[in-house]
Amino acid sequence: MKPRARLADNPRVAQIHARGTIDLLSAAAVLDVEEETGDTSIFDGIVDDLEASHWKKDQMEVNV
């Protein structure tokens, strides 16, 4: 499935992408791994790590 189609299927992914936490291709790749492994917690773990990281906070300061 194409990355934009995943956004339509998953409103949470769309919100996270809109916040700038993860790009579409990365989100799609993580969702592919979840599908292949059956582990549906991978995406949430990565998003939580990204949003809690100093990199994310620094990126927000630069964008403001």
Secondary structure as the mmCIF struct_conf table of DSSP 4:
data_model
#
loop_
_struct_conf.conf_type_id
_struct_conf.id
_struct_conf.beg_label_comp_id
_struct_conf.beg_label_asym_id
_struct_conf.beg_label_seq_id
_struct_conf.end_label_comp_id
_struct_conf.end_label_asym_id
_struct_conf.end_label_seq_id
HELX_RH_AL_P HELX_RH_AL_P1 PRO A 3 ASP A 9
HELX_RH_AL_P HELX_RH_AL_P2 PRO A 11 ALA A 18
TURN_TY1_P TURN_TY1_P1 ARG A 19 GLY A 20
BEND BEND1 THR A 21 ILE A 22
HELX_RH_AL_P HELX_RH_AL_P3 LEU A 24 THR A 37
TURN_TY1_P TURN_TY1_P2 THR A 40 SER A 41
HELX_RH_AL_P HELX_RH_AL_P4 ILE A 42 ALA A 52
BEND BEND2 SER A 53 SER A 53
HELX_RH_AL_P HELX_RH_AL_P5 HIS A 54 ASN A 63
#
